[in-house]
Amino acid sequence: MMQRKLFFSLVLFCAAALPAAAAGAGRYAITAGQIAAAVTGHGIQVSPDQVTFLSSVMAHVESPDLKVKSIDPMGGQRAIARLECSDSRQCLPFVVSLHFEQTANAQPAPPDIPRPAPVIAQATHSAIVLRAGSPAVLLLNGAHVHISLPVICLDSGAPGQTIRVTDRDRRLVYTGKVTENGILEGRL
């Protein structure tokens, strides 16, 4: 019952967030290049190939003015960036994953993204990718809906394990399966 209320609340929120005038307007995909430019303008050098979409991101204008709200480390050389359009009528807020991989030609990760903690091996030889108290992204999938939520881990977990997480307000508790890239998957 709680999930159904959450689903309808999110649907109503999304419907109310888009202006009626834009309902007939075109929809344009926001590109990794646009996101990389916004993050670079925020002070962290990122190329488009370092941006991973957690869901499709659309705007009602071809080139929206994107604003970075926050960049939170996810452990390792990864971070979650929260972005929105300067004009809220152009797009809904969204999150993307940023990867700061070390290669021969790449610059090191920015100093404000913490370096990875030592990996603790478990008896199953799986490495913990999410730690209790760390921020993460929970992807909730239903028959016709896909929701991406910023959450806080209540348990530590390795890929394949199911852990408990809570929303930012700490009002609801969800469970999600940890994936290799540190994102959680759940069902509606």
C-alpha positions in Angstrom: 0.0 0.0 0.0 2.9 2.4 0.9 4.5 1.7 -2.4 1.3 2.5 -4.3 1.0 5.8 -2.5 4.6 6.6 -3.2 4.1 5.7 -6.9 1.0 8.0 -7.2 2.7 10.8 -5.3 5.7 10.6 -7.7 3.4 10.5 -10.8 1.4 13.5 -9.5 4.7 15.4 -8.7 6.1 14.7 -12.1 2.9 15.7 -13.8 2.6 19.0 -11.8 6.3 19.8 -12.5 5.8 20.1 -16.2 4.0 23.1 -17.4 0.8 22.6 -19.4 2.1 24.9 -22.2 5.1 22.5 -22.8 2.9 19.4 -23.1 2.7 19.8 -26.9 6.3 21.0 -27.2 9.1 18.8 -28.4 11.3 16.6 -26.1 15.0 16.7 -26.5 17.5 14.3 -24.9 20.0 15.9 -22.6 23.5 14.8 -23.8 26.6 13.7 -21.9 28.4 16.6 -23.5 25.9 19.1 -22.0 26.3 17.5 -18.6 30.1 17.4 -18.9 30.1 21.1 -19.7 27.9 21.9 -16.7 30.1 19.8 -14.3 33.3 21.3 -15.8 31.7 24.8 -15.3 31.2 23.8 -11.6 34.9 23.3 -11.2 35.5 19.6 -11.9 37.0 18.6 -15.2 34.8 15.9 -16.8 34.6 14.6 -20.3 31.4 13.2 -21.9 32.7 9.6 -21.8 32.9 9.9 -18.0 29.2 10.5 -17.6 26.8 7.6 -17.2 23.0 8.1 -17.3 21.0 6.3 -14.6 17.8 6.9 -16.6 16.9 8.8 -19.8 16.9 12.6 -19.3 14.7 14.8 -21.4 14.2 18.6 -21.7 11.5 20.7 -23.4 14.2 22.8 -25.1 17.1 21.7 -27.3 19.9 23.3 -25.2 18.8 23.8 -21.6 20.9 25.8 -19.2 22.0 23.1 -16.7 22.9 23.8 -13.1 24.8 21.5 -10.8 23.1 21.2 -7.4 25.6 18.8 -5.8 28.3 16.2 -6.4 28.5 13.4 -3.8 31.3 10.7 -3.8 30.2 7.1 -4.1 33.5 5.5 -3.2 36.2 4.5 -5.5 36.6 6.8 -8.4 32.9 7.5 -8.8 30.5 10.3 -7.8 26.8 11.1 -8.2 26.0 14.5 -9.7 22.6 16.1 -9.1 21.6 18.6 -11.8 18.6 20.6 -12.8 17.6 23.2 -15.4 18.0 26.8 -14.5 14.4 27.2 -15.6 12.4 24.4 -13.9 9.9 24.4 -16.8 12.6 23.1 -19.1 13.4 19.8 -17.4 13.0 17.8 -14.1 15.9 17.5 -11.7 18.0 14.4 -12.4 21.1 12.5 -11.3 24.0 11.0 -13.3 27.1 8.9 -12.3 30.5 10.4 -12.9 33.6 8.1 -13.3 37.1 9.3 -12.6 39.1 6.4 -14.0 42.9 6.5 -13.9 44.4 6.0 -17.4 47.8 6.9 -18.9 46.3 10.0 -20.6 43.8 11.0 -17.9 44.3 13.5 -15.2 43.9 12.3 -11.6 40.6 12.6 -9.9 39.7 16.0 -8.5 40.9 16.6 -4.9 37.4 17.1 -3.6 36.4 13.5 -4.5 37.7 11.3 -1.7 40.1 8.5 -2.6 38.8 5.0 -2.2 39.0 3.3 1.1 40.8 0.0 1.3 38.6 -2.8 0.0 37.6 -5.4 2.6 37.3 -8.9 1.3 34.5 -11.1 2.6 34.5 -14.9 2.9 32.7 -15.1 -0.4 35.5 -13.1 -2.0 33.1 -10.3 -2.9 34.3 -6.7 -2.3 32.0 -4.3 -0.4 31.0 -1.5 -2.8 28.5 0.3 -0.6 29.1 1.1 3.1 26.5 1.9 5.8 26.0 5.7 5.9 27.1 6.3 2.4 24.9 7.9 -0.3 23.7 5.8 -3.2 21.1 5.6 -5.9 18.2 3.2 -5.8 16.6 2.3 -9.1 13.0 1.1 -8.6 11.5 -0.7 -11.6 7.9 -1.5 -12.1 5.8 -2.7 -15.0 5.6 0.7 -16.7 7.7 3.0 -14.5 11.3 3.4 -13.6 12.2 5.7 -10.6 15.7 6.8 -9.5 16.0 7.8 -5.8 18.9 9.2 -3.9 19.2 7.1 -0.7 21.5 6.5 2.3 22.7 3.0 3.0 21.7 1.5 6.3 23.8 -1.7 5.7 27.1 -2.4 3.9 26.9 -4.6 0.8 28.8 -6.4 -1.9 27.5 -7.0 -5.4 24.6 -9.4 -5.4 23.6 -8.7 -1.7 20.3 -7.2 -0.7 20.7 -4.3 1.7 18.4 -1.8 3.5 18.5 1.9 2.5 16.5 4.9 3.5 15.4 8.1 1.8 17.2 11.4 2.6 14.5 12.4 5.1 14.9 9.0 6.8 11.1 8.3 6.7 11.0 5.3 4.4 13.1 2.2 4.3 13.7 0.3 1.1 15.6 -2.8 0.1 17.7 -3.1 -2.9 20.2 -5.5 -4.6 23.7 -4.1 -4.9 25.1 -4.1 -8.5 28.8 -4.2 -9.6 28.8 -0.5 -10.2 27.5 0.4 -6.7 23.9 1.2 -7.7 20.9 -0.5 -6.0 18.1 -2.2 -7.9 14.6 -2.7 -6.4 11.1 -3.5 -7.5 7.9 -1.5 -7.2 
